[in-house]
Amino acid sequence: MQESTLQANYSLNITIGEIVAADYRTAKVFETHGIDFCCGGKVALSAICQEKGINPDALLWEIEEIKREQIDRSQNYTSWELPFLVDYIVNTHHAYLKENDVKIAIYARKIAEVHGAHHPEVVEIATIFEKIAADMAAHLREEEEVFFPAIKRADAERKTGNAASEGDCNVIKDSLEQLSREHKEIGDAIHAIRHLSKDYAIPKDSCNTFMITYKKLKEFEDDLHKHVHLENNILFPKASQL
């Protein structure tokens, strides 16, 4: 079978993360096909098509269709300077987590206590999310107090033509390994919640708190996808170059 025109324009070895980093609008395509573009962003396009049984031409066509639309310059995250990207992550995604993590954990525990007898999955969901909330609090502190300041200092040195200090280089290197590992763990945990909840399907005997909890869990996952994408696929590669 001859290589198609679309495949000729793309290397099928390009990763999902690289595609979304270049144009965040393409995330919609991968979400539609149940493809993880954040924690699983390092997987090659060819590999994910084979795993999911997707025709590469069909997927590439969908990507091209999305990219034909006029791009919103505010979504061109790869063009942002590192300090601005760091501040955006803190002010948008970290702020969301700090405002919602505890609330969601409380909601999840409440429906576990009320509905756990008939829906044992919510007991497990509450336990998983409580660990997510605790782990995320430590994760955000590491980023805001250690990793992000080192990035800003190293970037400032680069702009003046100097090399980053050895201390900041070591902080960045160590943090990249730790934070990437934690992203994978948190991603696996939220995927487990999605599986247990059957894609956040609301049972017929549910109450308002049950519905709100599942809605908030879905909102949390959506925010997490973009948050982790910005770090794994854009911030981390740029930081590693410092």
QUIUR-V31893 format. One record per residue. N is the residue number from 0. D_CENTER is the distance of its C-alpha to the mean C-alpha in Angstrom with 2 decimals. Layout:
BEGIN
{{N,D_CENTER} {N,D_CENTER}}
END
This chain:
BEGIN
{{0,35.72} {1,35.39} {2,32.11} {3,31.19} {4,31.01} {5,27.26} {6,26.75} {7,29.14} {8,26.98} {9,23.83} {10,23.56} {11,22.16} {12,21.06} {13,18.41} {14,14.90} {15,12.33} {16,10.12} {17,13.42} {18,14.20} {19,11.22} {20,11.65} {21,15.26} {22,14.89} {23,11.92} {24,14.31} {25,14.06} {26,10.70} {27,13.28} {28,15.17} {29,12.66} {30,11.73} {31,15.53} {32,16.09} {33,13.62} {34,11.89} {35,8.45} {36,7.34} {37,4.18} {38,5.98} {39,8.93} {40,8.96} {41,12.19} {42,14.16} {43,16.98} {44,17.68} {45,20.99} {46,19.72} {47,17.29} {48,20.16} {49,22.54} {50,20.47} {51,19.95} {52,23.44} {53,22.44} {54,24.88} {55,23.34} {56,25.63} {57,24.49} {58,20.77} {59,21.72} {60,23.98} {61,21.28} {62,19.24} {63,22.49} {64,23.29} {65,20.13} {66,20.86} {67,24.43} {68,23.53} {69,24.04} {70,20.96} {71,20.23} {72,20.57} {73,18.28} {74,15.31} {75,16.53} {76,14.04} {77,15.39} {78,18.77} {79,17.99} {80,19.64} {81,17.83} {82,19.36} {83,18.46} {84,14.77} {85,14.84} {86,16.77} {87,14.56} {88,11.53} {89,14.14} {90,16.01} {91,13.36} {92,10.36} {93,12.50} {94,15.32} {95,13.68} {96,12.91} {97,16.42} {98,17.99} {99,16.57} {100,15.80} {101,19.55} {102,20.51} {103,18.32} {104,19.64} {105,23.14} {106,22.87} {107,21.63} {108,24.51} {109,26.96} {110,26.43} {111,26.58} {112,29.95} {113,31.27} {114,30.00} {115,29.38} {116,32.78} {117,32.16} {118,28.40} {119,27.78} {120,24.14} {121,23.43} {122,24.90} {123,22.43} {124,19.51} {125,20.89} {126,21.24} {127,17.73} {128,16.27} {129,18.84} {130,17.65} {131,13.97} {132,15.49} {133,17.77} {134,15.39} {135,12.97} {136,16.16} {137,17.18} {138,13.86} {139,14.08} {140,17.75} {141,17.29} {142,15.15} {143,17.47} {144,20.72} {145,20.50} {146,17.79} {147,17.50} {148,21.32} {149,21.93} {150,19.84} {151,21.86} {152,25.10} {153,24.54} {154,23.67} {155,26.80} {156,28.89} {157,27.72} {158,28.78} {159,32.19} {160,32.61} {161,32.31} {162,30.31} {163,27.86} {164,29.55} {165,29.47} {166,28.09} {167,25.05} {168,24.50} {169,24.63} {170,22.26} {171,19.64} {172,20.22} {173,20.16} {174,17.11} {175,15.08} {176,16.18} {177,15.69} {178,12.25} {179,10.91} {180,12.82} {181,11.59} {182,7.85} {183,9.45} {184,11.70} {185,9.55} {186,7.55} {187,11.17} {188,12.51} {189,10.70} {190,11.57} {191,15.01} {192,15.31} {193,14.67} {194,17.31} {195,19.70} {196,19.58} {197,20.20} {198,17.34} {199,18.35} {200,21.91} {201,24.34} {202,27.53} {203,30.84} {204,32.09} {205,29.18} {206,29.80} {207,28.17} {208,26.24} {209,24.88} {210,23.76} {211,22.22} {212,20.32} {213,18.79} {214,18.04} {215,16.30} {216,14.29} {217,13.16} {218,12.45} {219,10.46} {220,8.22} {221,8.03} {222,7.35} {223,4.63} {224,2.88} {225,4.58} {226,4.69} {227,2.85} {228,4.18} {229,7.05} {230,7.70} {231,7.60} {232,9.12} {233,11.18} {234,11.99} {235,12.51} {236,14.71} {237,16.65} {238,17.15} {239,18.45} {240,21.06} {241,22.50}}
END
